[in-house]
Amino acid sequence: MMPFYGRFDHFQAAVESVLAQSDPDWTLTIVDDVYPDLAPGEWAVALGDPRITYLRNEVNLRPSKNYRKCVSLMTGEFSVIMGCDDVMLPNYVRRVRELIADHPDASIIQPGVSVIDEHGTPSRPLADRIKAKYRFSGTGDREYRGEQLATSLLRGNWTYFPSLVWRVEALRKHQFRLDLDVVQDLAMLLEITKDGGSLVLDDEICFAYRRHSQSVSAVTGPDGSKFRQERTLFAEARRDLAAMGWNRAARAAANHWTSRANALSELPAALRTRNVAGRRALLEHVFARV
């Protein structure tokens, strides 16, 4: 699945990367969220590949509702909600199929990911160096679940949402939250983990995640809206995990040090723009407990 709203050139690169898979056993459904320019959709249809389906929404749904629509359209046991600006390396489908075969009961698969910038150049900014620090150590493919997985994700969400392979049954059971349109991926990961699901982490690089200045998380950082959503999520996680007896995970949710540090790093931008509400939200996130 590829929800689409963004740059035409990035979209072309994303679709072409799917076409370039060494394993041809895939289908791609593009769900255009009423992007003003019709040219990207016309280009996708003109490819004439029977494995590609192009759909255009009647109204703009925004991310979470469009993700829900994507889930409703999934037909396989496992699926990916790929970013329309990201790139699958040629080995992605092949490696994912191997991981599914080796871990048939897994709920989520996180394959190996590299990072590129807006221009497609390899990049490793601070956010991704921090992700690497919090990701489980080890080599090869390994499977995690339960409180260990929840604690790790709450200390720092080291996954890359557009690269994740999801068990469709789990997505349909829990549904993406409409009130968390920036951190809905972490919310879904936690729901599946609390429900007994597992995550497989692999090292073989097969996906390039594009990090750029106009991403949703980058735009919603300085105005504080991203962190208001995170506070809601961490507070709910602390409550629910404590009730389950997962006290270590509940403490990680209450402390959320990495998220606090992220909010602190956004303060200079909020000060430059004189965004009083954003500054207040950032300071609250940095210093107040949930």
Legacy VTK file of the C-alpha trace (Angstrom):
# vtk DataFile Version 3.0
C-alpha trace
ASCII
DATASET POLYDATA
POINTS 290 float
0.000 0.000 0.000
1.241 3.501 -0.849
-0.798 6.436 0.487
0.162 9.353 -1.738
0.394 13.094 -1.142
3.729 14.664 -1.991
6.410 15.457 -4.520
6.043 13.902 -7.971
9.755 13.060 -8.326
9.869 11.315 -4.953
6.688 9.423 -5.828
8.196 8.276 -9.131
11.310 7.045 -7.361
9.188 5.151 -4.809
7.050 3.410 -7.431
10.043 2.631 -9.646
11.789 1.050 -6.660
8.870 -1.363 -6.288
9.018 -2.173 -9.985
12.738 -2.922 -9.614
12.267 -5.701 -7.027
14.284 -8.850 -7.684
11.269 -10.879 -6.499
8.340 -9.929 -8.775
5.648 -11.452 -6.525
4.095 -8.235 -5.190
1.118 -5.956 -5.737
1.066 -2.190 -5.214
-2.036 -0.157 -4.414
-1.607 3.625 -4.567
-4.199 5.631 -2.631
-4.007 9.268 -3.779
-5.304 11.540 -1.001
-6.508 14.197 -3.489
-3.099 15.611 -4.316
-3.798 18.799 -6.342
-1.614 17.758 -9.289
-3.189 14.973 -11.377
0.070 14.207 -13.211
1.444 11.674 -10.678
-1.677 9.545 -10.900
-1.741 9.753 -14.684
1.893 8.656 -14.750
1.200 5.665 -12.484
-1.780 4.526 -14.585
0.256 4.903 -17.790
2.799 2.377 -16.497
0.280 -0.282 -17.463
1.555 -2.827 -14.944
-1.294 -5.158 -13.855
0.245 -5.444 -10.387
-0.316 -1.705 -9.782
-3.712 -0.289 -8.793
-4.237 3.467 -8.610
-7.122 4.922 -6.573
-7.950 8.571 -5.853
-9.972 9.532 -2.779
-13.072 11.668 -3.250
-12.010 13.944 -0.367
-8.745 14.505 1.464
-8.673 12.046 4.380
-5.335 13.065 5.923
-2.807 10.470 7.094
-4.544 8.327 9.711
-7.850 8.004 7.834
-5.963 7.225 4.655
-3.969 4.546 6.500
-7.264 3.067 7.661
-8.477 3.013 4.085
-5.268 1.299 3.025
-5.798 -1.372 5.688
-9.353 -1.955 4.448
-7.972 -2.597 0.947
-5.280 -5.089 1.952
-5.766 -8.566 0.522
-2.742 -10.538 1.764
-1.683 -11.920 5.136
1.109 -9.334 5.413
1.355 -5.832 4.002
3.460 -2.659 4.022
2.255 0.946 4.186
5.119 2.430 2.208
5.908 6.128 2.191
5.424 7.803 -1.186
8.898 9.338 -0.875
10.812 6.281 0.330
12.748 3.695 -1.691
12.630 -0.090 -1.609
16.002 -1.561 -2.433
15.813 -4.422 -4.968
16.121 -7.099 -2.247
13.206 -5.883 -0.091
10.426 -8.271 -1.177
12.837 -11.215 -1.363
14.176 -10.601 2.151
10.770 -9.941 3.672
9.421 -13.208 2.256
12.379 -15.044 3.817
11.708 -13.437 7.197
8.015 -14.319 7.060
8.923 -17.924 6.259
11.373 -18.049 9.188
9.011 -16.247 11.623
5.487 -17.220 10.478
3.831 -16.111 13.732
5.370 -12.628 13.833
3.036 -9.631 13.914
5.545 -7.009 12.705
8.813 -7.195 10.762
11.399 -4.426 10.824
13.849 -5.072 7.987
17.204 -3.348 7.719
16.925 0.353 6.825
19.327 3.020 5.576
18.525 6.751 5.517
18.630 9.187 2.596
18.025 12.924 2.425
15.715 14.943 0.163
18.103 14.462 -2.745
18.580 10.717 -2.299
22.033 11.082 -0.739
22.921 8.723 2.136
22.466 10.541 5.434
22.705 9.842 9.157
21.308 12.805 11.093
21.056 12.961 14.866
17.567 11.411 15.005
18.790 8.290 13.250
21.959 8.021 15.323
19.697 8.059 18.389
17.429 5.406 16.873
20.480 3.196 16.352
21.435 3.656 20.017
18.037 2.481 21.272
17.511 -0.357 18.780
18.112 -3.846 20.155
21.704 -4.990 19.739
22.625 -8.271 18.111
23.005 -9.566 14.595
20.871 -11.398 12.082
17.116 -11.741 12.462
15.799 -11.894 16.023
12.323 -11.750 17.546
11.089 -9.682 20.503
7.803 -9.436 22.371
6.149 -8.516 25.650
7.430 -6.046 28.213
10.949 -6.134 26.761
9.667 -4.872 23.408
7.288 -2.282 24.915
10.028 -0.866 27.159
12.458 -0.539 24.274
9.962 1.218 21.994
8.939 3.650 24.746
12.528 4.559 25.504
12.969 5.528 21.872
10.927 4.418 18.858
13.702 3.011 16.677
11.403 1.571 14.003
10.828 3.078 10.548
7.086 3.058 9.916
7.131 3.070 6.068
9.410 0.020 5.997
7.452 -2.114 8.485
5.717 -5.304 7.412
2.467 -5.782 9.308
0.257 -8.805 9.858
-2.971 -7.517 8.338
-5.148 -9.227 10.942
-3.430 -7.216 13.700
-3.877 -3.905 11.855
-7.578 -4.584 11.378
-8.060 -5.587 14.998
-6.545 -2.414 16.459
-7.004 0.275 13.755
-4.898 3.421 13.430
-5.977 6.145 15.824
-7.454 9.262 14.255
-6.420 11.547 17.138
-2.723 10.706 16.758
-1.838 11.584 13.185
1.888 11.990 13.947
2.580 9.151 16.407
-0.036 6.682 15.217
2.707 4.190 14.331
4.000 3.952 17.914
0.427 3.683 19.181
-0.179 0.734 16.839
3.108 -0.933 17.792
2.195 -0.717 21.473
-1.333 -2.068 20.972
-0.030 -5.083 19.070
2.693 -5.654 21.686
0.198 -5.462 24.574
-1.945 -7.994 22.699
0.880 -10.542 22.628
2.293 -9.795 19.189
5.988 -9.996 18.361
8.400 -7.952 16.252
11.195 -9.398 14.119
14.248 -7.159 13.707
16.659 -7.835 10.846
20.007 -6.362 9.776
20.005 -6.873 6.004
19.557 -3.395 4.502
16.705 -3.467 1.996
14.881 -0.134 2.432
15.902 3.530 2.195
13.926 5.894 4.429
13.833 9.485 3.211
14.234 12.069 5.963
13.630 15.662 4.908
12.650 19.038 6.318
9.017 18.942 5.207
8.019 15.657 6.816
4.977 15.747 9.103
7.072 15.203 12.226
9.536 17.931 11.226
6.779 20.480 10.645
4.814 19.633 13.817
7.839 19.701 16.152
8.355 23.446 16.730
4.629 24.179 17.105
4.345 21.573 19.865
1.493 19.561 18.317
3.622 16.449 17.866
4.539 16.500 21.552
0.976 17.060 22.726
0.125 13.823 20.941
3.128 12.083 22.475
2.092 13.181 25.969
-1.342 11.659 25.392
0.191 8.414 24.188
2.757 8.168 27.006
0.136 8.878 29.676
-2.161 6.169 28.334
0.733 3.730 27.987
1.870 4.361 31.570
-1.636 3.672 32.857
-2.279 0.570 30.743
1.136 -1.014 31.226
1.062 -0.487 34.985
-2.323 -2.223 35.073
-0.777 -5.158 33.186
2.077 -5.373 35.689
4.641 -4.273 33.105
6.201 -1.825 35.544
9.487 -1.348 33.708
7.610 -0.389 30.531
5.287 1.869 32.532
8.315 3.719 33.943
9.728 4.126 30.437
6.419 5.696 29.364
6.366 8.007 32.392
9.969 9.131 31.882
10.111 9.283 28.039
13.558 10.878 28.223
14.274 10.698 24.503
11.017 12.439 23.645
11.735 15.130 26.241
15.176 15.728 24.730
13.605 15.960 21.289
11.170 18.604 22.536
14.036 20.537 24.098
15.850 20.542 20.750
12.798 22.156 19.116
12.681 25.089 21.554
15.098 27.339 19.597
12.864 27.156 16.507
9.772 27.969 18.598
11.585 30.939 20.127
12.672 32.249 16.718
9.105 32.171 15.405
7.690 33.636 18.624
5.250 30.756 18.809
3.981 31.203 22.374
1.630 28.197 22.326
4.312 26.003 20.797
6.880 27.133 23.363
4.456 26.406 26.191
3.684 22.927 24.838
7.377 22.123 24.423
8.281 23.274 27.928
5.423 21.284 29.416
6.587 18.196 27.574
10.179 18.667 28.729
9.494 19.260 32.429
6.070 17.811 33.358
5.431 14.149 34.091
2.519 12.251 32.550
LINES 1 291
290 0 1 2 3 4 5 6 7 8 9 10 11 12 13 14 15 16 17 18 19 20 21 22 23 24 25 26 27 28 29 30 31 32 33 34 35 36 37 38 39 40 41 42 43 44 45 46 47 48 49 50 51 52 53 54 55 56 57 58 59 60 61 62 63 64 65 66 67 68 69 70 71 72 73 74 75 76 77 78 79 80 81 82 83 84 85 86 87 88 89 90 91 92 93 94 95 96 97 98 99 100 101 102 103 104 105 106 107 108 109 110 111 112 113 114 115 116 117 118 119 120 121 122 123 124 125 126 127 128 129 130 131 132 133 134 135 136 137 138 139 140 141 142 143 144 145 146 147 148 149 150 151 152 153 154 155 156 157 158 159 160 161 162 163 164 165 166 167 168 169 170 171 172 173 174 175 176 177 178 179 180 181 182 183 184 185 186 187 188 189 190 191 192 193 194 195 196 197 198 199 200 201 202 203 204 205 206 207 208 209 210 211 212 213 214 215 216 217 218 219 220 221 222 223 224 225 226 227 228 229 230 231 232 233 234 235 236 237 238 239 240 241 242 243 244 245 246 247 248 249 250 251 252 253 254 255 256 257 258 259 260 261 262 263 264 265 266 267 268 269 270 271 272 273 274 275 276 277 278 279 280 281 282 283 284 285 286 287 288 289
